[in-house]
Amino acid sequence: MFKSRGDIVYKCTVRLLEDTEILECEFHPSYKGKFLLEHVCQQLNLTETDYFGLRYVDANGQRHWLHLAKLILKQVKDATPILFSFRVKFYPPNPLLLKEDVTRFQIYLQLKRDLLHGRLYCTANEAAMLGALIIQIELGDYDPNIHVGNYVTEMRLLLRQTDAIEARIQELHQEPVEGTPGGTGGVKGMSTQEAERTFLKIACQLDTYGVDPHPVKDHRGNQLYLGINHCGILTFQGSRKTHHFKWSEVHKINFEGRMFIVHLNYPEKKHTVGFKCPSGAACRHVWCCAIEQMLFFTLPSSSDACVYSGGGLFSWGTKFKYVGRTEREILERDGLLASRDSQDEGSTTGGKRKASSVPATPSTPMTGDFGYSSLPRSTHSAPLEESAIPGSNIPDGEACTGGCLLSGAAVDIALCDHFRTVSDDKTACPEYARDSFEHSSTESGATTHATHVSHASQPTDDWRPPALQPPPRPFSLLRAFVPSFLFVWLSLALGILLLFETDWPLFRPLKRKPELVSLRHHYYAPLKEYLKKKVVELF
């Protein structure tokens, strides 16, 4: 931090998707997060900026996304030095629809990182093909005069890069691409752009595409990982996807202390699923990530978003306001999706159109009634490890930190009997999966907990005629507020009396605190004398 021309200017470092590339930036105390993100995107010649964000780590090791509408300095006030990481925040469902090649290249770099750090889980064959495509993009066509020996070993491509997978990657890199003379399904002969598009096409079809795992526990104490992407909320145990809650099924999202709660709407029934996070800060971050992902991929317009707040007693004061365009607005701007105005003109219904009746994207259509108005009582959960993965080139803070999908035994569980379990899970090569599991077992001890509550559907066959049913009791703000107000103040008064008027050993350390001594001297004692005087005058 230094002074320049009478103004205070702060310096920060932005680490890009290539670890060797960084940007040194400056900002004033009055600058908001949007300024810094736009500046970084401008340096990278990115125009499709809505998919990206800046992430930072607070003093407690908790990761956060930089909020675009809030002051930078207020968000990173405890950070020294100020360090940001430029990352993909919203993974597009189909990255091949992006307009700019430079945007697709940044998505490729992010997925390459995800593959290296174990977040993009895949089978051994898929990992070999993705690795071969990276080699093709980085080194070009196989040349026996240049690529000698086991040249794949020199490049870090996978979290657990075994000799068998390296050999398979080298074979695919040397084999011609299918459709060419002698082609056997390799990658030789692909241009850099073709290899990049093929890589994106394979990666975006994986279950863990766009998932940054948050370690949680279910109601039985089982270790799970919670993933949030354009498809909805997913749960994994080890490498196996156990449940998928689509956005069209999610009615409300909120949190209570360390409990992240998802309210689901199924035909004739409602369900509530809870996941216990390692800390309250981690739970708040998961909630913010879930709200932001849901709104980006489902809202027709950002103008439909309101201020969202946590719904529990221990989550007061936590509010979230969505800032930026939604995916539908981006697709409409690029001409990939018909605008809502043209659809509304062709509609013959005269009532107000529901937001949920419009598909969010061509690849993720929304069906059913999605109650946006019910969401207000609803983004990297576990603190980062201090050290990097031993024996790898992964920098500090980039390890999977308990969120690695290549961890734990691939044992299928069910949160409850009526939840559907995905049965078409892919099985990795035993050797590849075993190595990955061994690595992840030592990555993090931070775990979480989930509770599950099932609400039976309300009966619809009421035997009484409508005329005999009593009218609904009108809501009274006075009746709801006054009892709570009186209860809180009476409780506070009772606590103060016990603290200052009793000599319990439990309260003695508290009484000696400077804040309470000052409170007693300046407020409590004068108020006590005043009330004494008034009572004496009355009687």
ABEGO torsion letter per residue (X at the ends): XBBBGGBBBBBBBBBBABAABBBBBBBBAABBAAAAAAAAAAAAGBABAAABBBBBBBAAGBBBBBBAABBAAAAAAABOBBBBBBBBABBBABAAABABAAAAAAAAAAAAAAAAAGABBBBAAAAAAAAAAAAAAAAEBBBAAABBEBAAAABBABABBBAAAAAAAAAAAABBBBGBBGBAGBABGBBAAAAAAAAAAAAAABAABGBBBBBBBBAAGBBBBBBBBAAEBBBBBEABBABBBBAAABABBBBBEABBBBBBBBBGBBBBBBBBBABAAAAAAAAAAAAAAAAAAABABAAABBBBBBABAAABGBBBBBBEBBAAAAAAAAGABBBAAAAAAABABABBBBAAABBABAABBBBEBBBAAAAABXXXABBBBABBBBGBABBBGABAGGABAABEBBBBBBABAABBBBAABBBBBAAAAAAAAAAAAAABABBBBBBBBBBBBBBABBABBAAABBBBBBBBAAAAAAAAAAAAAAAAAAAAAAAAABABAAAAAAAABAAAAAAAAAAAAAAAAAAAAAAAAAX
